[in-house]
Amino acid sequence: MDIIDLAAAGFDEWVRVENHQPGETPGNSWLSATHLVTPAVMDRRITHTHQALLIQRHQGKAGHGHDVAAAPGPVARRVALSATQLGIVARLVVPVVAARSLGHDVNFPRLEDLWFRDVLHAPVPVSVAWQPGPAKIAGSAVERITNAFIAAGLSKIVAWDNLASSVSTSVIMISRCRPDLRQAAIDAATELLILVDPRPGITAGPAFHRRSCCLYYQVSGSRVACCGDCVLA
């Protein structure tokens, strides 16, 4: 399939990805995304997130821009599990929604179609060997990653809601870079959202609300820190 240059299309580092051809094995510091579901890589990323959340808690910076007082005590590891999975699947979902918003009929990549650089800071560099659609979840990288986090102890409903939230929130990230694509992004994200969260009448974007909380508010202990699409908001 042809290269999809999201950088040339005006997207920032949170949306754009690099490209490799199917079957190509890139060198240098690129790793196969199959590493993302290995216990060692998962544990290292979860531990890094856990430490970052603890710093946010003690500095009072876990309020989504609201003034939230610092909270004492530890942060539950399940919160870091959720935040880590959410960050990874969002990084993989947003480029797919962006590409489909531009009119490219692409599928959710498999782990074997993806490469990444194993850095802990966000956004993680990603490269994609694009596959033509129609999009499906079964066998995709985001399904396998979600199931790996469920096996590691994350609640199934939280994990799948994290994936649904990533699809819906992609509208914000895409329209921030390309306001002219806002409706196209809503349409593309809604089409994909139905695959993850088949509630009747569900729509991506501002109207979307999760069925469960991603647990992030527990970092501060205040519901002021709930995400915009949270069931608790």
VOBA-1610 file (N, C-alpha, C; in pm, whole numbers, padded with zeros to 5 digits, always signed):
BEGIN
Met+00085-00120+00000Met+00000+00000+00000Met+00088+00124+00000Asp+00038+00234-00057Asp+00114+00357-00064Asp+00142+00413+00076Ile+00251+00490+00083Ile+00284+00561+00207Ile+00178+00667+00234Ile+00143+00683+00361Ile+00051+00789+00403Ile+00132+00886+00488Asp+00161+01001+00433Asp+00248+01099+00498Asp+00165+01193+00584Leu+00146+01154+00709Leu+00064+01235+00800Leu+00135+01365+00839Ala+00267+01366+00835Ala+00340+01491+00863Ala+00311+01594+00755Ala+00318+01551+00629Ala+00291+01642+00518Ala+00145+01688+00518Ala+00058+01608+00579Ala-00084+01645+00587Ala-00112+01744+00699Gly-00009+01782+00774Gly-00024+01888+00874Gly-00042+01840+01017Phe-00011+01714+01043Phe-00031+01661+01178Phe+00097+01670+01261Asp+00079+01687+01392Asp+00193+01700+01482Asp+00244+01563+01526Glu+00342+01567+01618Glu+00409+01443+01658Glu+00319+01347+01736Trp+00205+01396+01785Trp+00112+01311+01858Trp+00023+01230+01762Val+00021+01270+01636Val-00064+01204+01537Val+00019+01132+01431Arg+00121+01197+01381Arg+00194+01143+01266Arg+00277+01020+01304Val+00304+00941+01204Val+00390+00823+01218Val+00482+00816+01096Glu+00585+00735+01107Glu+00668+00706+00991Glu+00610+00585+00918Asn+00667+00554+00803Asn+00612+00447+00719Asn+00721+00347+00682His+00681+00220+00681His+00763+00114+00623His+00673+00030+00533Gln+00733-00036+00438Gln+00656-00121+00349Gln+00627-00256+00417Pro+00513-00317+00387Pro+00482-00450+00442Pro+00594-00549+00411Gly+00633-00625+00512Gly+00739-00722+00494Gly+00878-00666+00515Glu+00891-00535+00523Glu+01021-00474+00544Glu+01059-00484+00691Thr+01187-00507+00717Thr+01237-00511+00855Thr+01330-00392+00874Pro+01282-00286+00935Pro+01365-00167+00950Pro+01479-00189+01050Gly+01589-00122+01027Gly+01704-00137+01114Gly+01714-00027+01216Asn+01837+00003+01253Asn+01868+00105+01353Asn+01799+00074+01485Ser+01728+00169+01542Ser+01671+00148+01675Ser+01524+00108+01672Trp+01470+00075+01556Trp+01331+00031+01549Trp+01317-00111+01601Leu+01211-00134+01678Leu+01179-00266+01730Leu+01041-00307+01680Ser+01021-00434+01662Ser+00888-00483+01629Ser+00794-00455+01746Ala+00672-00414+01714Ala+00574-00385+01819Ala+00530-00511+01894Thr+00571-00628+01846Thr+00543-00750+01923Thr+00608-00744+02061His+00714-00662+02074His+00779-00647+02204His+00687-00579+02306Leu+00589-00503+02257Leu+00503-00428+02349Leu+00420-00517+02441Val+00401-00642+02403Val+00320-00733+02486Val+00407-00834+02560Thr+00539-00814+02560Thr+00626-00901+02639Thr+00626-00852+02784Pro+00634-00944+02880Pro+00627-00903+03021Pro+00732-00801+03060Ala+00855-00815+03010Ala+00961-00723+03051Ala+00933-00581+03005Val+00893-00564+02879Val+00865-00430+02826Val+00741-00372+02894Met+00636-00452+02909Met+00516-00403+02976Met+00547-00358+03118Asp+00622-00439+03193Asp+00651-00406+03333Asp+00733-00278+03343Arg+00829-00260+03253Arg+00912-00140+03257Arg+00830-00015+03228Arg+00738-00025+03133Arg+00657+00091+03099Arg+00554+00120+03208Ile+00498+00017+03267Ile+00402+00036+03376Ile+00472+00099+03497Thr+00592+00050+03528Thr+00668+00106+03642Thr+00701+00252+03619His+00742+00286+03497His+00772+00426+03464His+00647+00512+03482Thr+00533+00465+03433Thr+00408+00540+03447Thr+00369+00553+03594His+00386+00446+03669His+00353+00448+03812His+00433+00556+03885Gln+00562+00564+03855Gln+00647+00664+03918Gln+00605+00806+03878Ala+00570+00823+03749Ala+00527+00955+03702Ala+00397+00998+03768Leu+00304+00904+03786Leu+00177+00936+03851Leu+00199+00972+03998Leu+00292+00904+04062Leu+00321+00935+04202Leu+00376+01076+04216Ile+00461+01117+04122Ile+00514+01254+04123Ile+00401+01354+04103Gln+00311+01326+04008Gln+00196+01415+03986Gln+00114+01428+04114Arg+00093+01317+04180Arg+00012+01318+04303Arg+00075+01409+04408His+00203+01392+04431His+00270+01466+04539His+00296+01612+04504Gln+00292+01643+04373Gln+00309+01782+04331Gln+00176+01853+04307Gly+00066+01780+04324Gly-00065+01840+04303Gly-00091+01877+04159Lys-00038+01797+04063Lys-00050+01828+03921Lys-00133+01723+03847Ala-00231+01665+03915Ala-00312+01560+03854Ala-00455+01605+03833Gly-00475+01733+03805Gly-00610+01786+03798Gly-00657+01829+03661His-00594+01781+03553His-00634+01820+03418His-00642+01972+03404Gly-00545+02041+03464Gly-00543+02186+03455Gly-00616+02256+03567His-00692+02181+03649His-00760+02238+03764His-00667+02241+03884Asp-00696+02330+03976Asp-00615+02341+04098Asp-00658+02231+04195Val-00578+02127+04203Val-00607+02014+04291Val-00493+01999+04389Ala-00524+01995+04516Ala-00421+01986+04619Ala-00347+01853+04609Ala-00219+01854+04651Ala-00141+01731+04653Ala-00203+01633+04750Ala-00200+01506+04713Ala-00257+01402+04797Ala-00145+01317+04856Pro-00162+01270+04979Pro-00060+01184+05040Pro-00075+01040+04994Gly+00025+00959+05027Gly+00014+00816+05007Gly+00049+00769+04868Pro+00040+00638+04847Pro+00078+00578+04718Pro-00032+00589+04614Val+00004+00555+04491Val-00092+00542+04382Val-00106+00393+04352Ala-00229+00344+04345Ala-00252+00202+04319Ala-00192+00162+04184Arg-00131+00045+04179Arg-00067+00000+04056Arg-00168-00016+03942Arg-00293-00048+03976Arg-00393-00065+03869Arg-00417+00066+03795Val-00394+00180+03861Val-00408+00309+03794Val-00298+00323+03687Ala-00178+00280+03722Ala-00067+00283+03626Ala-00090+00184+03512Leu-00149+00068+03543Leu-00184-00028+03438Leu-00276+00038+03336Ser-00380+00104+03386Ser-00478+00168+03299Ser-00414+00280+03218Ala-00337+00365+03284Ala-00277+00480+03216Ala-00177+00435+03108Thr-00103+00330+03136Thr-00005+00280+03039Thr-00075+00223+02916Gln-00176+00139+02939Gln-00250+00082+02826Gln-00317+00192+02744Leu-00377+00289+02812Leu-00445+00399+02742Leu-00348+00476+02654Gly-00228+00502+02707Gly-00130+00577+02630Gly-00082+00501+02507Ile-00063+00369+02521Ile-00014+00291+02406Ile-00121+00279+02299Val-00243+00242+02338Val-00345+00222+02234Val-00382+00354+02168Ala-00380+00464+02243Ala-00409+00593+02182Ala-00305+00628+02076Arg-00178+00598+02107Arg-00071+00629+02011Arg-00088+00550+01881Leu-00151+00434+01889Leu-00170+00350+01771Leu-00302+00377+01700Val-00403+00422+01774Val-00536+00446+01717Val-00542+00578+01641Val-00485+00683+01699Val-00501+00818+01642Val-00453+00826+01497Pro-00337+00769+01460Pro-00297+00776+01318Pro-00395+00706+01225Val-00459+00599+01271Val-00556+00528+01188Val-00676+00617+01160Val-00726+00682+01266Val-00840+00773+01247Val-00800+00890+01158Ala-00679+00940+01176Ala-00632+01051+01092Ala-00626+01009+00945Ala-00570+00891+00919Ala-00559+00843+00781Ala-00697+00825+00718Arg-00790+00769+00796Arg-00925+00748+00743Arg-00998+00882+00726Ser-00966+00980+00808Ser-01024+01113+00793Ser-00980+01178+00663Leu-00861+01140+00618Leu-00808+01192+00491Leu-00859+01114+00370Gly-00938+01010+00397Gly-00995+00934+00287Gly-00925+00804+00254His-00827+00764+00337His-00755+00639+00314His-00829+00525+00383Asp-00861+00421+00308Asp-00933+00306+00362Asp-00832+00208+00422Val-00794+00232+00548Val-00690+00151+00612Val-00749+00074+00731Asn-00688-00039+00755Asn-00727-00126+00866Asn-00647-00088+00991Phe-00694-00132+01109Phe-00611-00125+01228Phe-00489-00214+01204Pro-00367-00162+01221Pro-00249-00246+01199Pro-00240-00361+01299Arg-00177-00468+01257Arg-00140-00576+01348Arg-00008-00538+01415Leu+00025-00608+01522Leu+00155-00583+01585Leu+00268-00603+01484Glu+00251-00702+01395Glu+00353-00731+01296Glu+00367-00621+01190Asp+00271-00530+01183Asp+00276-00419+01087Asp+00335-00293+01149Leu+00376-00300+01275Leu+00417-00181+01349Leu+00559-00195+01402Trp+00628-00081+01408Trp+00757-00073+01474Trp+00755+00048+01566Phe+00837+00042+01669Phe+00843+00155+01762Phe+00985+00168+01814Arg+01014+00286+01867Arg+01141+00307+01937Arg+01111+00300+02087Asp+01183+00219+02156Asp+01150+00187+02295Asp+01198+00295+02389Val+01136+00412+02377Val+01162+00523+02468Val+01042+00536+02561Leu+01065+00591+02679Leu+00959+00600+02779Leu+00883+00732+02772His+00943+00832+02709His+00874+00961+02700His+00772+00956+02587Ala+00670+01036+02598Ala+00566+01044+02495Ala+00588+01169+02409Pro+00546+01161+02281Pro+00488+01047+02210Pro+00596+00950+02161Val+00568+00823+02174Val+00662+00721+02131Val+00669+00719+01978Pro+00789+00722+01919Pro+00799+00712+01773Pro+00744+00579+01722Val+00660+00586+01621Val+00594+00468+01565Val+00608+00472+01413Ser+00624+00353+01354Ser+00623+00341+01209Ser+00523+00232+01171Val+00452+00255+01062Val+00342+00167+01022Val+00363+00116+00880Ala+00337-00013+00862Ala+00319-00068+00728Ala+00169-00077+00707Trp+00114+00021+00638Trp-00032+00034+00627Trp-00092-00084+00552Gln-00207-00128+00600Gln-00282-00235+00536Gln-00419-00180+00495Pro-00469-00214+00378Pro-00601-00164+00337Pro-00712-00220+00424Gly-00822-00143+00435Gly-00938-00181+00515Gly-01024-00281+00443Pro-01148-00302+00491Pro-01216-00228+00596Pro-01159-00262+00734Ala-01172-00168+00825Ala-01112-00183+00957Ala-01181-00291+01037Lys-01101-00366+01111Lys-01155-00465+01205Lys-01064-00469+01327Ile-01124-00507+01440Ile-01050-00514+01565Ile-00981-00649+01581Ala-01047-00756+01539Ala-00995-00891+01561Ala-00854-00905+01502Gly-00760-00946+01586Gly-00623-00967+01542Gly-00538-00842+01535Ser-00598-00727+01565Ser-00524-00600+01555Ser-00429-00583+01673Ala-00334-00491+01655Ala-00240-00460+01762Ala-00312-00409+01886Val-00411-00323+01869Val-00478-00266+01985Val-00558-00371+02061Glu-00613-00471+01989Glu-00682-00579+02059Glu-00582-00663+02140Arg-00470-00699+02078Arg-00372-00782+02148Arg-00310-00710+02268Ile-00285-00581+02254Ile-00231-00504+02366Ile-00334-00493+02477Thr-00458-00467+02441Thr-00565-00458+02541Thr-00578-00589+02616Asn-00578-00701+02547Asn-00588-00832+02612Asn-00468-00861+02700Ala-00348-00814+02660Ala-00229-00834+02742Ala-00240-00759+02874Phe-00299-00639+02871Phe-00315-00563+02995Phe-00425-00623+03083Ile-00526-00681+03022Ile-00628-00753+03099Ile-00564-00872+03170Ala-00479-00945+03098Ala-00410-01060+03158Ala-00317-01015+03271Ala-00267-00891+03263Ala-00177-00838+03366Ala-00253-00786+03488Gly-00387-00785+03481Gly-00464-00747+03599Gly-00557-00629+03581Leu-00562-00567+03462Leu-00652-00455+03440Leu-00793-00506+03414Ser-00891-00441+03473Ser-01031-00479+03452Ser-01065-00479+03303Lys-01140-00579+03261Lys-01175-00591+03120Lys-01256-00471+03073Ile-01352-00426+03152Ile-01435-00314+03107Ile-01354-00185+03101Val-01262-00165+03197Val-01177-00046+03194Val-01086-00050+03071Ala-01028-00167+03044Ala-00935-00180+02931Ala-01004-00152+02798Trp-01123-00208+02777Trp-01194-00185+02651Trp-01251-00044+02643Asp-01289+00013+02757Asp-01330+00154+02757Asp-01213+00245+02726Asn-01093+00209+02772Asn-00974+00287+02737Asn-00954+00290+02585Leu-00975+00176+02522Leu-00963+00170+02377Leu-01071+00255+02310Ala-01193+00244+02359Ala-01302+00325+02303Ala-01275+00474+02322Ser-01227+00510+02440Ser-01196+00650+02468Ser-01085+00700+02376Ser-00987+00616+02346Ser-00879+00654+02255Ser-00932+00685+02116Val-01025+00603+02070Val-01086+00626+01939Val-01161+00759+01938Ser-01242+00781+02041Ser-01322+00903+02045Ser-01235+01028+02060Thr-01137+01021+02149Thr-01052+01137+02176Thr-00963+01172+02058Ser-00946+01079+01966Ser-00867+01109+01846Ser-00924+01229+01770Val-01055+01251+01783Val-01118+01365+01717Val-01054+01496+01764Ile-01028+01506+01892Ile-00967+01627+01948Ile-00827+01647+01891Met-00748+01540+01889Met-00609+01549+01846Met-00598+01580+01697Ile-00690+01526+01619Ile-00688+01549+01475Ile-00736+01689+01442Ser-00848+01730+01500Ser-00904+01862+01468Ser-00821+01975+01527Arg-00739+01947+01629Arg-00647+02049+01681Arg-00546+02087+01573Cys-00500+01988+01498Cys-00404+02014+01390Cys-00472+02058+01261Arg-00588+01997+01233Arg-00659+02023+01108Arg-00807+02049+01139Pro-00842+02173+01178Pro-00981+02203+01209Pro-01076+02171+01094Asp-01026+02177+00971Asp-01111+02148+00855Asp-01152+02002+00847Leu-01083+01915+00922Leu-01114+01772+00920Leu-01200+01728+01038Arg-01252+01823+01114Arg-01324+01786+01235Arg-01439+01690+01207Gln-01527+01723+01112Gln-01642+01636+01087Gln-01597+01503+01027Ala-01497+01507+00940Ala-01445+01382+00883Ala-01387+01294+00992Ala-01322+01357+01092Ala-01265+01281+01204Ala-01376+01221+01290Ile-01482+01297+01315Ile-01595+01243+01392Ile-01656+01123+01320Asp-01674+01136+01189Asp-01734+01027+01112Asp-01643+00903+01112Ala-01514+00924+01090Ala-01420+00812+01086Ala-01408+00746+01223Ala-01399+00828+01327Ala-01386+00773+01463Ala-01512+00699+01505Thr-01628+00750+01468Thr-01754+00684+01503Thr-01763+00547+01437Glu-01721+00540+01312Glu-01722+00411+01241Glu-01635+00308+01313Leu-01521+00352+01365Leu-01432+00261+01436Leu-01480+00235+01579Leu-01539+00337+01641Leu-01586+00324+01778Leu-01691+00214+01791Ile-01775+00201+01692Ile-01880+00098+01694Ile-01820-00042+01703Leu-01699-00059+01650Leu-01633-00189+01657Leu-01588-00223+01798Val-01565-00120+01879Val-01512-00138+02015Val-01622-00130+02119Asp-01716-00041+02098Asp-01822-00014+02196Asp-01955-00006+02121Pro-02021-00120+02100Pro-02139-00123+02012Pro-02269-00080+02080Arg-02263+00019+02169Arg-02387+00070+02227Arg-02468+00142+02120Pro-02599+00126+02120Pro-02683+00191+02018Pro-02665+00342+02019Gly-02652+00399+01900Gly-02644+00544+01885Gly-02514+00607+01930Ile-02410+00528+01953Ile-02286+00584+02004Ile-02218+00671+01898Thr-02157+00783+01943Thr-02093+00878+01854Thr-01961+00922+01915Ala-01858+00929+01834Ala-01729+00978+01880Ala-01733+01129+01896Gly-01640+01180+01977Gly-01633+01324+01996Gly-01696+01367+02128Pro-01742+01492+02137Pro-01790+01547+02265Pro-01907+01471+02325Ala-01986+01402+02244Ala-02104+01333+02297Ala-02069+01199+02361Phe-01946+01152+02343Phe-01910+01019+02393Phe-01883+01021+02543His-01938+00924+02614His-01904+00900+02754His-01877+00752+02774Arg-01775+00724+02850Arg-01737+00587+02881Arg-01841+00518+02970Arg-01830+00387+02979Arg-01912+00310+03072Arg-01843+00296+03206Ser-01713+00318+03211Ser-01635+00301+03334Ser-01529+00410+03341Cys-01472+00426+03459Cys-01368+00528+03479Cys-01231+00468+03447Cys-01142+00548+03389Cys-01007+00501+03361Cys-00920+00499+03485Leu-00971+00548+03597Leu-00907+00548+03730Leu-00811+00664+03752Tyr-00791+00751+03650Tyr-00692+00857+03665Tyr-00724+00952+03781Tyr-00853+00975+03807Tyr-00887+01068+03915Tyr-00831+01022+04049Gln-00802+00892+04063Gln-00750+00840+04189Gln-00610+00891+04219Val-00540+00943+04118Val-00407+00999+04143Val-00419+01117+04239Ser-00520+01200+04221Ser-00540+01315+04309Ser-00641+01285+04419Gly-00728+01187+04393Gly-00835+01159+04489Gly-00953+01252+04474Ser-00951+01339+04372Ser-01058+01435+04352Ser-01127+01410+04219Arg-01258+01414+04218Arg-01331+01395+04092Arg-01319+01516+04000Val-01258+01624+04048Val-01225+01735+03960Val-01130+01687+03851Ala-01051+01583+03884Ala-00951+01532+03791Ala-01007+01429+03695Cys-01136+01407+03692Cys-01195+01313+03597Cys-01176+01363+03454Cys-01160+01270+03363Cys-01147+01305+03221Cys-01283+01354+03169Gly-01279+01424+03056Gly-01402+01482+03002Gly-01506+01382+02961Asp-01463+01259+02924Asp-01561+01158+02881Asp-01591+01056+02991Cys-01552+01088+03114Cys-01565+00992+03225Cys-01710+00970+03264Val-01743+00850+03302Val-01877+00816+03351Val-01907+00888+03481Leu-01801+00931+03554Leu-01819+01001+03681Leu-01834+01152+03665Ala-01804+01202+03545Ala-01805+01347+03525Ala-01947+01400+03522
//
